[in-house]
Amino acid sequence: MKLKKEPKYRIKLPGLAGRNGQQYISKPADGKLFACARRDYLQQEFTNNELKQLPDWVRRLELEEVEG
């Protein structure tokens, strides 16, 4: 029996795209949120439970479901 993976989401910052691409809410090890293009070494994918722990204004932004 295959377990269904919990969906994960990126939080897109509308209107913020620089030379290095679309900006997303990012969370480094210290837990402070900031905007950054996609980076493997930052937490930029959040489960529903993790989203609930973020500030209200962040949860109102556009969510992009992560495939796979």
All heavy atoms as TSV, in Angstrom:
chain	resi	resn	atom	element	x	y	z
A	1	MET	N	N	0.837	-1.178	0.000
A	1	MET	CA	C	0.000	0.000	0.000
A	1	MET	C	C	0.888	1.250	0.000
A	1	MET	O	O	1.795	1.380	0.801
A	1	MET	CB	C	-0.892	-0.018	1.243
A	1	MET	CG	C	-1.826	1.149	1.294
A	1	MET	SD	S	-3.195	0.836	2.412
A	1	MET	CE	C	-2.598	1.632	3.868
A	2	LYS	N	N	0.591	2.148	-0.926
A	2	LYS	CA	C	1.391	3.356	-1.074
A	2	LYS	C	C	0.803	4.474	-0.226
A	2	LYS	O	O	-0.386	4.743	-0.266
A	2	LYS	CB	C	1.364	3.774	-2.544
A	2	LYS	CG	C	2.656	4.283	-3.044
A	2	LYS	CD	C	2.559	4.588	-4.518
A	2	LYS	CE	C	3.917	4.965	-5.023
A	2	LYS	NZ	N	3.899	5.343	-6.405
A	3	LEU	N	N	1.661	5.102	0.577
A	3	LEU	CA	C	1.214	6.223	1.380
A	3	LEU	C	C	1.187	7.480	0.518
A	3	LEU	O	O	2.110	7.728	-0.248
A	3	LEU	CB	C	2.152	6.458	2.569
A	3	LEU	CG	C	2.156	5.392	3.647
A	3	LEU	CD1	C	3.221	5.701	4.684
A	3	LEU	CD2	C	0.801	5.301	4.309
A	4	LYS	N	N	0.124	8.253	0.666
A	4	LYS	CA	C	0.029	9.501	-0.075
A	4	LYS	C	C	0.863	10.559	0.630
A	4	LYS	O	O	0.756	10.758	1.830
A	4	LYS	CB	C	-1.430	9.940	-0.162
A	4	LYS	CG	C	-1.599	11.136	-1.035
A	4	LYS	CD	C	-3.035	11.485	-1.253
A	4	LYS	CE	C	-3.041	12.746	-2.082
A	4	LYS	NZ	N	-4.312	13.129	-2.556
A	5	LYS	N	N	1.711	11.212	-0.148
A	5	LYS	CA	C	2.555	12.275	0.415
A	5	LYS	C	C	1.698	13.497	0.698
A	5	LYS	O	O	0.793	13.829	-0.045
A	5	LYS	CB	C	3.644	12.671	-0.579
A	5	LYS	CG	C	4.811	11.745	-0.614
A	5	LYS	CD	C	5.903	12.354	-1.459
A	5	LYS	CE	C	7.132	11.504	-1.421
A	5	LYS	NZ	N	8.217	12.095	-2.203
A	6	GLU	N	N	2.032	14.168	1.804
A	6	GLU	CA	C	1.343	15.401	2.136
A	6	GLU	C	C	1.740	16.471	1.118
A	6	GLU	O	O	2.922	16.624	0.808
A	6	GLU	CB	C	1.742	15.843	3.545
A	6	GLU	CG	C	0.989	17.039	4.031
A	6	GLU	CD	C	1.282	17.389	5.476
A	6	GLU	OE1	O	2.144	16.745	6.098
A	6	GLU	OE2	O	0.653	18.311	5.968
A	7	PRO	N	N	0.758	17.195	0.574
A	7	PRO	CA	C	1.112	18.222	-0.410
A	7	PRO	C	C	1.959	19.325	0.208
A	7	PRO	O	O	1.828	19.639	1.393
A	7	PRO	CB	C	-0.240	18.763	-0.879
A	7	PRO	CG	C	-1.247	18.281	0.079
A	7	PRO	CD	C	-0.665	17.132	0.837
A	8	LYS	N	N	2.827	19.878	-0.616
A	8	LYS	CA	C	3.673	21.001	-0.188
A	8	LYS	C	C	3.433	22.156	-1.152
A	8	LYS	O	O	3.090	21.954	-2.315
A	8	LYS	CB	C	5.145	20.613	-0.194
A	8	LYS	CG	C	5.508	19.679	0.933
A	8	LYS	CD	C	7.003	19.586	1.079
A	8	LYS	CE	C	7.352	18.790	2.320
A	8	LYS	NZ	N	8.766	18.836	2.602
A	9	TYR	N	N	3.643	23.360	-0.625
A	9	TYR	CA	C	3.373	24.564	-1.395
A	9	TYR	C	C	4.519	25.550	-1.284
A	9	TYR	O	O	5.176	25.641	-0.263
A	9	TYR	CB	C	2.099	25.247	-0.867
A	9	TYR	CG	C	0.902	24.344	-0.879
A	9	TYR	CD1	C	0.590	23.567	0.227
A	9	TYR	CD2	C	0.089	24.250	-2.006
A	9	TYR	CE1	C	-0.504	22.714	0.218
A	9	TYR	CE2	C	-1.007	23.403	-2.018
A	9	TYR	CZ	C	-1.294	22.638	-0.910
A	9	TYR	OH	O	-2.367	21.790	-0.927
A	10	ARG	N	N	4.720	26.295	-2.373
A	10	ARG	CA	C	5.610	27.453	-2.359
A	10	ARG	C	C	4.700	28.671	-2.265
A	10	ARG	O	O	3.598	28.674	-2.807
A	10	ARG	CB	C	6.423	27.552	-3.646
A	10	ARG	CG	C	7.544	26.572	-3.704
A	10	ARG	CD	C	8.454	26.882	-4.900
A	10	ARG	NE	N	9.168	25.677	-5.222
A	10	ARG	CZ	C	8.834	24.825	-6.201
A	10	ARG	NH1	N	7.844	25.082	-7.001
A	10	ARG	NH2	N	9.512	23.728	-6.392
A	11	ILE	N	N	5.169	29.707	-1.606
A	11	ILE	CA	C	4.387	30.927	-1.446
A	11	ILE	C	C	4.985	31.978	-2.369
A	11	ILE	O	O	6.073	32.509	-2.130
A	11	ILE	CB	C	4.399	31.413	0.014
A	11	ILE	CG1	C	3.929	30.284	0.929
A	11	ILE	CG2	C	3.517	32.648	0.159
A	11	ILE	CD1	C	4.233	30.522	2.395
A	12	LYS	N	N	4.258	32.238	-3.445
A	12	LYS	CA	C	4.716	33.135	-4.495
A	12	LYS	C	C	4.453	34.586	-4.091
A	12	LYS	O	O	3.395	34.907	-3.554
A	12	LYS	CB	C	3.913	32.797	-5.753
A	12	LYS	CG	C	4.492	33.209	-7.032
A	12	LYS	CD	C	3.621	32.627	-8.137
A	12	LYS	CE	C	4.233	32.863	-9.480
A	12	LYS	NZ	N	3.431	32.271	-10.540
A	13	LEU	N	N	5.416	35.445	-4.342
A	13	LEU	CA	C	5.254	36.870	-4.066
A	13	LEU	C	C	4.885	37.562	-5.379
A	13	LEU	O	O	5.740	37.776	-6.236
A	13	LEU	CB	C	6.538	37.448	-3.463
A	13	LEU	CG	C	6.796	36.919	-2.049
A	13	LEU	CD1	C	8.237	37.083	-1.658
A	13	LEU	CD2	C	5.880	37.607	-1.062
A	14	PRO	N	N	3.595	37.864	-5.553
A	14	PRO	CA	C	3.130	38.429	-6.828
A	14	PRO	C	C	3.801	39.760	-7.145
A	14	PRO	O	O	3.995	40.593	-6.256
A	14	PRO	CB	C	1.624	38.596	-6.619
A	14	PRO	CG	C	1.401	38.569	-5.155
A	14	PRO	CD	C	2.546	37.806	-4.550
A	15	GLY	N	N	4.195	39.904	-8.400
A	15	GLY	CA	C	4.825	41.140	-8.842
A	15	GLY	C	C	6.295	41.257	-8.479
A	15	GLY	O	O	6.925	42.254	-8.810
A	16	LEU	N	N	6.843	40.267	-7.793
A	16	LEU	CA	C	8.259	40.305	-7.426
A	16	LEU	C	C	9.027	39.242	-8.208
A	16	LEU	O	O	9.060	38.077	-7.838
A	16	LEU	CB	C	8.444	40.067	-5.924
A	16	LEU	CG	C	8.096	41.226	-5.011
A	16	LEU	CD1	C	8.269	40.820	-3.552
A	16	LEU	CD2	C	8.969	42.426	-5.304
A	17	ALA	N	N	9.585	39.663	-9.310
A	17	ALA	CA	C	10.433	38.780	-10.106
A	17	ALA	C	C	11.607	39.609	-10.578
A	17	ALA	O	O	11.430	40.646	-11.214
A	17	ALA	CB	C	9.658	38.208	-11.285
A	18	GLY	N	N	12.779	39.164	-10.238
A	18	GLY	CA	C	13.990	39.887	-10.624
A	18	GLY	C	C	14.730	39.148	-11.716
A	18	GLY	O	O	14.210	38.214	-12.327
A	19	ARG	N	N	15.959	39.541	-11.928
A	19	ARG	CA	C	16.788	38.877	-12.947
A	19	ARG	C	C	17.001	37.410	-12.622
A	19	ARG	O	O	17.218	36.595	-13.501
A	19	ARG	CB	C	18.142	39.572	-13.073
A	19	ARG	CG	C	18.053	40.886	-13.832
A	19	ARG	CD	C	19.395	41.512	-13.979
A	19	ARG	NE	N	19.722	42.088	-12.670
A	19	ARG	CZ	C	20.930	42.340	-12.239
A	19	ARG	NH1	N	21.962	42.074	-12.985
A	19	ARG	NH2	N	21.128	42.870	-11.045
A	20	ASN	N	N	16.943	37.076	-11.320
A	20	ASN	CA	C	17.144	35.678	-10.931
A	20	ASN	C	C	15.819	34.916	-10.801
A	20	ASN	O	O	15.789	33.803	-10.321
A	20	ASN	CB	C	17.945	35.592	-9.632
A	20	ASN	CG	C	17.276	36.341	-8.485
A	20	ASN	OD1	O	16.312	37.055	-8.674
A	20	ASN	ND2	N	17.817	36.163	-7.302
A	21	GLY	N	N	14.702	35.509	-11.234
A	21	GLY	CA	C	13.435	34.785	-11.291
A	21	GLY	C	C	12.414	35.201	-10.245
A	21	GLY	O	O	12.622	36.151	-9.486
A	22	GLN	N	N	11.317	34.476	-10.243
A	22	GLN	CA	C	10.207	34.702	-9.314
A	22	GLN	C	C	10.692	34.615	-7.877
A	22	GLN	O	O	11.507	33.761	-7.540
A	22	GLN	CB	C	9.112	33.647	-9.564
A	22	GLN	CG	C	7.960	33.662	-8.588
A	22	GLN	CD	C	7.168	34.958	-8.623
A	22	GLN	OE1	O	6.769	35.414	-9.672
A	22	GLN	NE2	N	6.948	35.541	-7.465
A	23	GLN	N	N	10.189	35.488	-7.037
A	23	GLN	CA	C	10.559	35.509	-5.622
A	23	GLN	C	C	9.514	34.751	-4.802
A	23	GLN	O	O	8.315	34.833	-5.082
A	23	GLN	CB	C	10.657	36.952	-5.114
A	23	GLN	CG	C	11.643	37.806	-5.904
A	23	GLN	CD	C	13.070	37.359	-5.726
A	23	GLN	OE1	O	13.604	37.390	-4.632
A	23	GLN	NE2	N	13.698	36.937	-6.810
A	24	TYR	N	N	9.977	34.022	-3.808
A	24	TYR	CA	C	9.124	33.210	-2.947
A	24	TYR	C	C	9.447	33.514	-1.485
A	24	TYR	O	O	10.556	33.946	-1.163
A	24	TYR	CB	C	9.378	31.720	-3.187
A	24	TYR	CG	C	8.991	31.259	-4.566
A	24	TYR	CD1	C	9.909	31.264	-5.598
A	24	TYR	CD2	C	7.704	30.819	-4.824
A	24	TYR	CE1	C	9.550	30.858	-6.873
A	24	TYR	CE2	C	7.336	30.404	-6.097
A	24	TYR	CZ	C	8.257	30.421	-7.111
A	24	TYR	OH	O	7.895	30.021	-8.373
A	25	ILE	N	N	8.472	33.253	-0.608
A	25	ILE	CA	C	8.735	33.330	0.825
A	25	ILE	C	C	9.755	32.243	1.139
A	25	ILE	O	O	9.600	31.088	0.727
A	25	ILE	CB	C	7.449	33.112	1.653
A	25	ILE	CG1	C	6.503	34.306	1.498
A	25	ILE	CG2	C	7.766	32.847	3.119
A	25	ILE	CD1	C	6.956	35.576	2.188
A	26	SER	N	N	10.786	32.616	1.856
A	26	SER	CA	C	11.882	31.699	2.180
A	26	SER	C	C	12.114	31.731	3.684
A	26	SER	O	O	11.912	32.757	4.332
A	26	SER	CB	C	13.151	32.134	1.456
A	26	SER	OG	O	12.908	32.225	0.069
A	27	LYS	N	N	12.568	30.600	4.216
A	27	LYS	CA	C	12.785	30.498	5.655
A	27	LYS	C	C	14.099	29.745	5.905
A	27	LYS	O	O	14.179	28.541	5.724
A	27	LYS	CB	C	11.607	29.744	6.280
A	27	LYS	CG	C	11.624	29.699	7.786
A	27	LYS	CD	C	10.349	29.011	8.266
A	27	LYS	CE	C	10.372	28.804	9.746
A	27	LYS	NZ	N	9.215	28.041	10.193
A	28	PRO	N	N	15.132	30.461	6.338
A	28	PRO	CA	C	16.389	29.796	6.668
A	28	PRO	C	C	16.306	29.159	8.060
A	28	PRO	O	O	15.270	29.205	8.721
A	28	PRO	CB	C	17.407	30.937	6.635
A	28	PRO	CG	C	16.612	32.139	7.013
A	28	PRO	CD	C	15.224	31.908	6.468
A	29	ALA	N	N	17.391	28.620	8.517
A	29	ALA	CA	C	17.420	27.908	9.805
A	29	ALA	C	C	17.015	28.787	10.986
A	29	ALA	O	O	16.452	28.289	11.957
A	29	ALA	CB	C	18.813	27.326	10.038
A	30	ASP	N	N	17.255	30.102	10.901
A	30	ASP	CA	C	16.900	30.975	12.029
A	30	ASP	C	C	15.405	31.304	12.089
A	30	ASP	O	O	14.934	31.945	13.024
A	30	ASP	CB	C	17.734	32.255	12.031
A	30	ASP	CG	C	17.434	33.184	10.871
A	30	ASP	OD1	O	16.479	32.941	10.100
A	30	ASP	OD2	O	18.169	34.184	10.723
A	31	GLY	N	N	14.643	30.872	11.082
A	31	GLY	CA	C	13.193	31.035	11.107
A	31	GLY	C	C	12.660	32.381	10.655
A	31	GLY	O	O	11.461	32.592	10.643
A	32	LYS	N	N	13.534	33.309	10.269
A	32	LYS	CA	C	13.084	34.633	9.831
A	32	LYS	C	C	12.713	34.597	8.347
A	32	LYS	O	O	13.507	34.156	7.525
A	32	LYS	CB	C	14.170	35.670	10.081
A	32	LYS	CG	C	14.439	35.855	11.551
A	32	LYS	CD	C	15.527	36.856	11.793
A	32	LYS	CE	C	15.773	36.958	13.291
A	32	LYS	NZ	N	16.922	37.751	13.618
A	33	LEU	N	N	11.519	35.045	8.018
A	33	LEU	CA	C	11.024	35.001	6.645
A	33	LEU	C	C	11.605	36.138	5.810
A	33	LEU	O	O	11.791	37.247	6.296
A	33	LEU	CB	C	9.502	35.110	6.635
A	33	LEU	CG	C	8.742	34.044	7.397
A	33	LEU	CD1	C	7.250	34.330	7.345
A	33	LEU	CD2	C	9.041	32.663	6.875
A	34	PHE	N	N	11.872	35.846	4.532
A	34	PHE	CA	C	12.305	36.867	3.592
A	34	PHE	C	C	11.996	36.412	2.178
A	34	PHE	O	O	11.583	35.272	1.967
A	34	PHE	CB	C	13.803	37.190	3.766
A	34	PHE	CG	C	14.723	36.078	3.392
A	34	PHE	CD1	C	15.367	36.070	2.166
A	34	PHE	CD2	C	14.968	35.039	4.268
A	34	PHE	CE1	C	16.235	35.034	1.824
A	34	PHE	CE2	C	15.824	34.004	3.937
A	34	PHE	CZ	C	16.454	34.007	2.707
A	35	ALA	N	N	12.161	37.299	1.216
A	35	ALA	CA	C	11.902	36.980	-0.193
A	35	ALA	C	C	13.195	36.568	-0.874
A	35	ALA	O	O	14.240	37.175	-0.660
A	35	ALA	CB	C	11.315	38.194	-0.898
A	36	CYS	N	N	13.100	35.524	-1.704
A	36	CYS	CA	C	14.275	35.042	-2.426
A	36	CYS	C	C	13.821	34.189	-3.608
A	36	CYS	O	O	12.758	33.571	-3.560
A	36	CYS	CB	C	15.138	34.206	-1.485
A	36	CYS	SG	S	16.725	33.708	-2.184
A	37	ALA	N	N	14.630	34.172	-4.667
A	37	ALA	CA	C	14.375	33.258	-5.777
A	37	ALA	C	C	14.596	31.832	-5.277
A	37	ALA	O	O	15.135	31.624	-4.191
A	37	ALA	CB	C	15.299	33.574	-6.950
A	38	ARG	N	N	14.195	30.836	-6.047
A	38	ARG	CA	C	14.304	29.439	-5.623
A	38	ARG	C	C	15.738	29.068	-5.283
A	38	ARG	O	O	16.656	29.305	-6.054
A	38	ARG	CB	C	13.798	28.512	-6.732
A	38	ARG	CG	C	12.357	28.743	-7.085
A	38	ARG	CD	C	11.393	27.618	-6.842
A	38	ARG	NE	N	11.880	26.280	-6.800
A	38	ARG	CZ	C	11.716	25.378	-7.757
A	38	ARG	NH1	N	11.108	25.685	-8.866
A	38	ARG	NH2	N	12.168	24.167	-7.578
A	39	ARG	N	N	15.907	28.501	-4.097
A	39	ARG	CA	C	17.214	28.041	-3.622
A	39	ARG	C	C	17.026	26.720	-2.892
A	39	ARG	O	O	16.137	26.594	-2.050
A	39	ARG	CB	C	17.841	29.042	-2.640
A	39	ARG	CG	C	18.092	30.418	-3.216
A	39	ARG	CD	C	19.340	30.395	-4.090
A	39	ARG	NE	N	19.640	31.707	-4.597
A	39	ARG	CZ	C	19.351	32.127	-5.825
A	39	ARG	NH1	N	18.740	31.333	-6.669
A	39	ARG	NH2	N	19.667	33.336	-6.216
A	40	ASP	N	N	17.884	25.752	-3.187
A	40	ASP	CA	C	17.788	24.429	-2.565
A	40	ASP	C	C	18.128	24.441	-1.079
A	40	ASP	O	O	17.664	23.602	-0.333
A	40	ASP	CB	C	18.717	23.435	-3.265
A	40	ASP	CG	C	18.247	23.115	-4.677
A	40	ASP	OD1	O	17.046	23.287	-4.961
A	40	ASP	OD2	O	19.091	22.710	-5.489
A	41	TYR	N	N	18.925	25.372	-0.629
A	41	TYR	CA	C	19.398	25.375	0.754
A	41	TYR	C	C	18.467	26.144	1.706
A	41	TYR	O	O	18.758	26.256	2.884
A	41	TYR	CB	C	20.827	25.927	0.845
A	41	TYR	CG	C	21.013	27.289	0.233
A	41	TYR	CD1	C	20.778	28.445	0.974
A	41	TYR	CD2	C	21.417	27.418	-1.087
A	41	TYR	CE1	C	20.938	29.702	0.410
A	41	TYR	CE2	C	21.585	28.666	-1.662
A	41	TYR	CZ	C	21.347	29.798	-0.915
A	41	TYR	OH	O	21.508	31.028	-1.474
A	42	LEU	N	N	17.354	26.668	1.189
A	42	LEU	CA	C	16.375	27.370	2.026
A	42	LEU	C	C	15.074	26.588	2.061
A	42	LEU	O	O	14.739	25.891	1.098
A	42	LEU	CB	C	16.075	28.753	1.451
A	42	LEU	CG	C	17.224	29.739	1.403
A	42	LEU	CD1	C	16.820	30.959	0.592
A	42	LEU	CD2	C	17.620	30.142	2.813
A	43	GLN	N	N	14.330	26.710	3.131
A	43	GLN	CA	C	12.990	26.119	3.148
A	43	GLN	C	C	12.075	27.053	2.371
A	43	GLN	O	O	11.849	28.191	2.764
A	43	GLN	CB	C	12.462	25.941	4.566
A	43	GLN	CG	C	11.073	25.312	4.549
A	43	GLN	CD	C	10.456	25.168	5.917
A	43	GLN	OE1	O	11.032	25.534	6.920
A	43	GLN	NE2	N	9.266	24.616	5.937
A	44	GLN	N	N	11.578	26.570	1.240
A	44	GLN	CA	C	10.666	27.340	0.409
A	44	GLN	C	C	9.420	26.527	0.083
A	44	GLN	O	O	8.570	26.974	-0.672
A	44	GLN	CB	C	11.357	27.785	-0.873
A	44	GLN	CG	C	12.469	28.782	-0.607
A	44	GLN	CD	C	13.173	29.212	-1.865
A	44	GLN	OE1	O	13.575	28.387	-2.681
A	44	GLN	NE2	N	13.330	30.507	-2.029
A	45	GLU	N	N	9.327	25.338	0.636
A	45	GLU	CA	C	8.163	24.481	0.455
A	45	GLU	C	C	7.589	24.187	1.827
A	45	GLU	O	O	8.326	23.820	2.749
A	45	GLU	CB	C	8.564	23.186	-0.259
A	45	GLU	CG	C	9.122	23.446	-1.637
A	45	GLU	CD	C	9.623	22.189	-2.321
A	45	GLU	OE1	O	9.531	21.089	-1.747
A	45	GLU	OE2	O	10.129	22.322	-3.450
A	46	PHE	N	N	6.268	24.376	1.952
A	46	PHE	CA	C	5.617	24.273	3.244
A	46	PHE	C	C	4.419	23.334	3.179
A	46	PHE	O	O	3.657	23.374	2.217
A	46	PHE	CB	C	5.139	25.659	3.704
A	46	PHE	CG	C	6.244	26.672	3.803
A	46	PHE	CD1	C	6.587	27.461	2.714
A	46	PHE	CD2	C	6.947	26.837	4.980
A	46	PHE	CE1	C	7.614	28.397	2.800
A	46	PHE	CE2	C	7.979	27.762	5.075
A	46	PHE	CZ	C	8.312	28.537	3.989
A	47	THR	N	N	4.246	22.511	4.199
A	47	THR	CA	C	3.057	21.661	4.315
A	47	THR	C	C	1.912	22.524	4.848
A	47	THR	O	O	2.119	23.656	5.294
A	47	THR	CB	C	3.298	20.492	5.293
A	47	THR	OG1	O	3.518	21.055	6.591
A	47	THR	CG2	C	4.473	19.626	4.874
A	48	ASN	N	N	0.691	21.976	4.846
A	48	ASN	CA	C	-0.457	22.703	5.395
A	48	ASN	C	C	-0.223	23.081	6.853
A	48	ASN	O	O	-0.543	24.194	7.267
A	48	ASN	CB	C	-1.740	21.885	5.252
A	48	ASN	CG	C	-2.299	21.974	3.850
A	48	ASN	OD1	O	-2.361	23.041	3.257
A	48	ASN	ND2	N	-2.715	20.842	3.314
A	49	ASN	N	N	0.341	22.163	7.647
A	49	ASN	CA	C	0.607	22.463	9.059
A	49	ASN	C	C	1.631	23.585	9.215
A	49	ASN	O	O	1.505	24.433	10.087
A	49	ASN	CB	C	1.073	21.217	9.814
A	49	ASN	CG	C	-0.068	20.293	10.153
A	49	ASN	OD1	O	-1.222	20.724	10.230
A	49	ASN	ND2	N	0.230	19.025	10.352
A	50	GLU	N	N	2.656	23.573	8.377
A	50	GLU	CA	C	3.662	24.637	8.437
A	50	GLU	C	C	3.060	25.976	8.011
A	50	GLU	O	O	3.382	27.017	8.585
A	50	GLU	CB	C	4.856	24.288	7.554
A	50	GLU	CG	C	5.671	23.143	8.114
A	50	GLU	CD	C	6.688	22.584	7.137
A	50	GLU	OE1	O	6.471	22.641	5.905
A	50	GLU	OE2	O	7.709	22.073	7.616
A	51	LEU	N	N	2.161	25.954	7.019
A	51	LEU	CA	C	1.499	27.182	6.581
A	51	LEU	C	C	0.692	27.803	7.715
A	51	LEU	O	O	0.672	29.024	7.879
A	51	LEU	CB	C	0.578	26.911	5.388
A	51	LEU	CG	C	1.248	26.617	4.052
A	51	LEU	CD1	C	0.218	26.167	3.039
A	51	LEU	CD2	C	2.018	27.823	3.550
A	52	LYS	N	N	0.040	26.971	8.508
A	52	LYS	CA	C	-0.784	27.458	9.623
A	52	LYS	C	C	0.045	28.198	10.662
A	52	LYS	O	O	-0.493	29.015	11.414
A	52	LYS	CB	C	-1.520	26.295	10.288
A	52	LYS	CG	C	-2.617	25.709	9.441
A	52	LYS	CD	C	-3.239	24.501	10.118
A	52	LYS	CE	C	-4.202	23.813	9.172
A	52	LYS	NZ	N	-4.711	22.558	9.717
A	53	GLN	N	N	1.336	27.926	10.721
A	53	GLN	CA	C	2.210	28.564	11.705
A	53	GLN	C	C	2.774	29.900	11.208
A	53	GLN	O	O	3.408	30.627	11.971
A	53	GLN	CB	C	3.357	27.619	12.076
A	53	GLN	CG	C	2.874	26.361	12.757
A	53	GLN	CD	C	3.980	25.337	12.925
A	53	GLN	OE1	O	5.155	25.668	12.944
A	53	GLN	NE2	N	3.609	24.075	13.051
A	54	LEU	N	N	2.542	30.217	9.945
A	54	LEU	CA	C	3.049	31.465	9.376
A	54	LEU	C	C	2.059	32.599	9.634
A	54	LEU	O	O	0.874	32.362	9.864
A	54	LEU	CB	C	3.276	31.291	7.872
A	54	LEU	CG	C	4.314	30.243	7.477
A	54	LEU	CD1	C	4.359	30.082	5.967
A	54	LEU	CD2	C	5.690	30.610	8.014
A	55	PRO	N	N	2.516	33.853	9.576
A	55	PRO	CA	C	1.614	34.994	9.788
A	55	PRO	C	C	0.464	35.014	8.769
A	55	PRO	O	O	0.608	34.520	7.651
A	55	PRO	CB	C	2.528	36.212	9.588
A	55	PRO	CG	C	3.916	35.702	9.763
A	55	PRO	CD	C	3.896	34.262	9.349
A	56	ASP	N	N	-0.649	35.613	9.168
A	56	ASP	CA	C	-1.841	35.685	8.311
A	56	ASP	C	C	-1.541	36.271	6.936
A	56	ASP	O	O	-2.019	35.766	5.927
A	56	ASP	CB	C	-2.936	36.536	8.966
A	56	ASP	CG	C	-3.621	35.805	10.105
A	56	ASP	OD1	O	-3.532	34.562	10.175
A	56	ASP	OD2	O	-4.257	36.488	10.926
A	57	TRP	N	N	-0.755	37.356	6.894
A	57	TRP	CA	C	-0.509	38.017	5.612
A	57	TRP	C	C	0.216	37.095	4.639
A	57	TRP	O	O	0.003	37.171	3.428
A	57	TRP	CB	C	0.257	39.331	5.798
A	57	TRP	CG	C	1.664	39.186	6.282
A	57	TRP	CD1	C	2.101	39.191	7.568
A	57	TRP	CD2	C	2.835	38.992	5.475
A	57	TRP	NE1	N	3.462	39.011	7.622
A	57	TRP	CE2	C	3.942	38.895	6.350
A	57	TRP	CE3	C	3.058	38.895	4.106
A	57	TRP	CZ2	C	5.236	38.707	5.899
A	57	TRP	CZ3	C	4.359	38.704	3.658
A	57	TRP	CH2	C	5.429	38.614	4.541
A	58	VAL	N	N	1.045	36.198	5.157
A	58	VAL	CA	C	1.773	35.262	4.304
A	58	VAL	C	C	0.804	34.230	3.728
A	58	VAL	O	O	0.852	33.906	2.545
A	58	VAL	CB	C	2.910	34.563	5.088
A	58	VAL	CG1	C	3.554	33.472	4.255
A	58	VAL	CG2	C	3.950	35.573	5.529
A	59	ARG	N	N	-0.113	33.747	4.547
A	59	ARG	CA	C	-1.067	32.719	4.099
A	59	ARG	C	C	-2.055	33.247	3.067
A	59	ARG	O	O	-2.676	32.475	2.360
A	59	ARG	CB	C	-1.797	32.126	5.298
A	59	ARG	CG	C	-0.867	31.356	6.218
A	59	ARG	CD	C	-1.586	30.493	7.209
A	59	ARG	NE	N	-2.684	31.137	7.887
A	59	ARG	CZ	C	-2.628	31.671	9.105
A	59	ARG	NH1	N	-1.498	31.632	9.782
A	59	ARG	NH2	N	-3.676	32.222	9.646
A	60	ARG	N	N	-2.187	34.564	2.959
A	60	ARG	CA	C	-3.103	35.147	1.969
A	60	ARG	C	C	-2.451	35.291	0.592
A	60	ARG	O	O	-3.123	35.624	-0.379
A	60	ARG	CB	C	-3.609	36.510	2.441
A	60	ARG	CG	C	-4.583	36.398	3.598
A	60	ARG	CD	C	-5.302	37.709	3.858
A	60	ARG	NE	N	-4.423	38.773	4.295
A	60	ARG	CZ	C	-4.196	39.103	5.570
A	60	ARG	NH1	N	-4.775	38.434	6.541
A	60	ARG	NH2	N	-3.390	40.093	5.859
A	61	LEU	N	N	-1.164	35.040	0.489
A	61	LEU	CA	C	-0.461	35.134	-0.793
A	61	LEU	C	C	-0.768	33.908	-1.655
A	61	LEU	O	O	-1.315	32.913	-1.192
A	61	LEU	CB	C	1.045	35.256	-0.566
A	61	LEU	CG	C	1.493	36.529	0.164
A	61	LEU	CD1	C	2.960	36.423	0.546
A	61	LEU	CD2	C	1.235	37.760	-0.691
A	62	GLU	N	N	-0.377	33.982	-2.918
A	62	GLU	CA	C	-0.640	32.900	-3.867
A	62	GLU	C	C	0.209	31.672	-3.531
A	62	GLU	O	O	1.424	31.764	-3.395
A	62	GLU	CB	C	-0.314	33.384	-5.273
A	62	GLU	CG	C	-0.579	32.364	-6.347
A	62	GLU	CD	C	-0.204	32.862	-7.743
A	62	GLU	OE1	O	0.009	34.075	-7.927
A	62	GLU	OE2	O	-0.111	32.012	-8.640
A	63	LEU	N	N	-0.468	30.527	-3.429
A	63	LEU	CA	C	0.235	29.264	-3.175
A	63	LEU	C	C	0.420	28.519	-4.482
A	63	LEU	O	O	-0.471	28.489	-5.326
A	63	LEU	CB	C	-0.559	28.390	-2.198
A	63	LEU	CG	C	-0.792	28.955	-0.813
A	63	LEU	CD1	C	-1.606	27.965	0.017
A	63	LEU	CD2	C	0.494	29.311	-0.113
A	64	GLU	N	N	1.576	27.922	-4.627
A	64	GLU	CA	C	1.914	27.150	-5.825
A	64	GLU	C	C	2.205	25.726	-5.343
A	64	GLU	O	O	3.166	25.522	-4.597
A	64	GLU	CB	C	3.145	27.797	-6.448
A	64	GLU	CG	C	3.645	27.205	-7.714
A	64	GLU	CD	C	4.848	27.998	-8.199
A	64	GLU	OE1	O	4.668	29.041	-8.836
A	64	GLU	OE2	O	5.991	27.553	-7.924
A	65	GLU	N	N	1.377	24.768	-5.741
A	65	GLU	CA	C	1.598	23.389	-5.281
A	65	GLU	C	C	2.857	22.831	-5.928
A	65	GLU	O	O	3.096	23.017	-7.113
A	65	GLU	CB	C	0.398	22.495	-5.585
A	65	GLU	CG	C	0.530	21.145	-4.928
A	65	GLU	CD	C	-0.754	20.349	-4.873
A	65	GLU	OE1	O	-1.814	20.887	-5.243
A	65	GLU	OE2	O	-0.689	19.185	-4.486
A	66	VAL	N	N	3.662	22.153	-5.121
A	66	VAL	CA	C	4.905	21.554	-5.575
A	66	VAL	C	C	4.610	20.152	-6.084
A	66	VAL	O	O	3.981	19.353	-5.391
A	66	VAL	CB	C	5.941	21.506	-4.426
A	66	VAL	CG1	C	7.221	20.833	-4.889
A	66	VAL	CG2	C	6.220	22.900	-3.905
A	67	GLU	N	N	5.058	19.846	-7.279
A	67	GLU	CA	C	4.863	18.504	-7.851
A	67	GLU	C	C	5.930	17.561	-7.335
A	67	GLU	O	O	7.079	17.940	-7.206
A	67	GLU	CB	C	4.965	18.575	-9.383
A	67	GLU	CG	C	3.902	19.439	-10.038
A	67	GLU	CD	C	2.505	18.881	-9.902
A	67	GLU	OE1	O	2.347	17.650	-9.963
A	67	GLU	OE2	O	1.568	19.684	-9.732
A	68	GLY	N	N	5.523	16.334	-7.069
A	68	GLY	CA	C	6.477	15.304	-6.644
A	68	GLY	C	C	6.892	15.504	-5.261
A	68	GLY	O	O	7.776	15.221	-4.648
